[in-house]
Structures are given as C-alpha cells and as structure tokens.
C-alpha cells in the first residue's frame, strides 16, 4: 500500500507536466521583451526590438520616506533629452580652443537661451544633433564629432544644410542636465 501512494503521485505529476509546460511557455514576443513593474503594481511591456539603449542611474543615498522622485524627462521633439542642459561654446573666431566663450542653455521644453547676441530661441533634435534657431536669425547646431562635441553656426539666411559660417568646440558646462 505504501508503494501505491508514491506511484499514484508520480503518475499524476507526469500526467500534469504537459499542461504545466504549456501554461508556462510564453510566446516569442513575450520572451523577447522587458516587463517593468511599478510600485503600484501596473506593468509596462516593451519589446526588445524597440529599445536602443538602457541606462541605470543611481540615486543619492536618502531615506525612502524623504526621497522625492525626479521629474520625468522632458519630451523634446526628436528625442533630445541628452542635449538638455548648459553648454560652454566658442564663437568660432579661430583665436583659441574656445575662442571667446559664451553659454547656450537648452531647456527641456524646447526653448533655448544664450549669453551672446539675441538671447532667446527654440531647439529640436534632427539627425542626432541639437538644432537651435535664434530670434535674430542665426542658427547653431551642437553635434558630436568623434568623442567630443562642436557648435556649428549658420548666419541669417542660411539653413542647417548649408556650409557653417564657423565651427567651435562645445562641451557641457554642467555634469548633469538642468
């Protein structure tokens, strides 16, 4: 009798295995995705084919009760979150590595400020570069050149596809975006 109980248990488990395997097998789409579960329990499933880059930032050491969540990243047309912040740029006069220095600040809402000439403008990202149009008609592009950045300036009446009026070094003036 003692042998009959384990045998019945083994036979029952073997009979249930196919059903358990089919219920646990996920579709190919489900296996090739990331599921993010939020604290409130809702989930977001993102196919891996839609993801270009994942970055994890560490939070400062604070107590969970005192920590306030950071604001969500801004949605700049063209996906320009990486360009948001203050940039130190040269005028492009050929005097030195930075020439005369001025600053460009790219705000998350698509607005831009600078400390030279017409102070206000708008910006967006096109073809991987921040394109800024100033109120005085000048245009600047901040773009990657190898491992560094540069600022290309276009005088009034010229477009971003024309030859730049000048090119100068550009670097972040802050370690974190504003």
N, C-alpha and C positions, 0 to 999 in steps of 0.2 A: 504494500500500500504506500509505503514511504517513497518508493521509486516512482510510483504512478503520478504523484503530485508534481515533482520536478519535470517529468516528461511532458505532462499536460502543459506546464508553464512554458517550456521550451517550444513546443509545437504552436502554442498560442502566439508567442513572440515572433516566431518565424512566419506565421500567417499575417501578422500585422506589419512586418517590415516593409513590404511593397507600398502599403498605404502610407506609412510614416515617411518613406523616402519621397513619394510623390508630393506630399504636403509640404515637405521641407525644401524641395527643389525649386529654386527661383528661376524666373525667366532670364534669358541672356541679358535683357535690358536692365533688370533688377540687379544682376550680378555686376554689371559694368556701370555702376552709379554710386554716388556718395549720398548717404542719408544724414541730414543734420537734424538732431532732436533738440528743440528748445526747452528751456526750463518749464514752460507752461504745458509741455507735452506735445505740441504740434510739431510736425515733421516737414522737412523740405527735401525732396529727392532731386538730385542734379545728375544728369548723365555725364560720365567722364569725358565723352566726346565734346561737351560744351565747355570744358574747363581748360583754360590756357595756363593758369598759374595759381598756386595756393600759397598763401603767406600767413604764418602764425606770429602774432606779436605778443610779447609777454607783457603782462600788466604790472604796474607797480605794486609792491607788497603793501596791501592795506587790508583792513578787516572787511569781510564781505558786507557787513551792515553799513560801513562808511563809504564803500566804493560806489561811485555813480558810473553808470555805463557811458562810454564815449558816444558822441553823436554819430549817427550813421554817416558814411562817406557821402560826399556830395555827388550829384549826378551832373557832370559837366558834359555837354554834347560831345560825343566822340570818345568818352571814357577817359577823361583827363585827370583822374584823381592823383596820379603820380606827379603831375606838374603843379598841383596846388601848393602855394607857399611863396616865400620871398626869395628872389633870385638876385645875386650880385652880377652885374653885366658891365662890359666895357662899351664905350661909344663906337669903337671900331675905327679910330683915327690913326692907328698904326704907331702910337707912341711907345707902348709897352705891352706886357701881357694882358693888362686890363684897360689900358688907355686911361681915359677919365672914367671913373666908376659912377654908375647910378644903379638904382634898385628898381626891380619890377616885382610887383606882388600880384599873384594870380589867385583870385578868390574862388571858393567852391561854387558860387552862383553864376560863374561865367563873366564876372566883372574883373577889370584889371586896373592897377594904379602904377604909376612910375614917378620917380623923383626928378625927371628931366622933361622939359617941353610940356606938351599937353598931358596932364596928369591922369586922365581917365580914358578907359577903353573897354573893349569886350574881347573875350578869347574863347577858343574852342580847340579841339584836337582833330587834326586831319593828317592822315598818313603818318601817325606816330609822332607828330610834332605839335607843340602848342603854338597856335597862330593868333596873334594879337592885332587888333585893329584899333588905332588910337583916334581920338576925336580930331586931331589935326591932320589926319590923312596918312600919317606914317603907319607902317606895318612892321611888326617884329615877329620872328619865329624862333622859339627856343627848341633846339633839336639835339639829339645825341650825335656825336661824332666820335666813333670808337668808344672808349670808356669815359670820355669827357662830354661836356655839353658846350654848345656855342649858341650865340644870338646872331641871327641874320636880320639886317634892317633893310626895308624897302621904302624908298621915298614916295611921297604922294604921287598918285597917278600910276604907280606900278603895282603889280599883283605878286602873290607868293610864288608864281611860276616864272617870274622874270628873274634876271640876274640881280643878286642883292647889291644894294648900294655900299654896304660894308658888312663885315663879319667880325665878331669879337668873342672872347671867352665868356662863358656863363657858368656859374656854379651856385648851388644853394647857399643862401645866406643864413639859413636855419637848418638844424638837423632834422626837424620834424615839420611836416606841412602845417599851415595855420589852421 
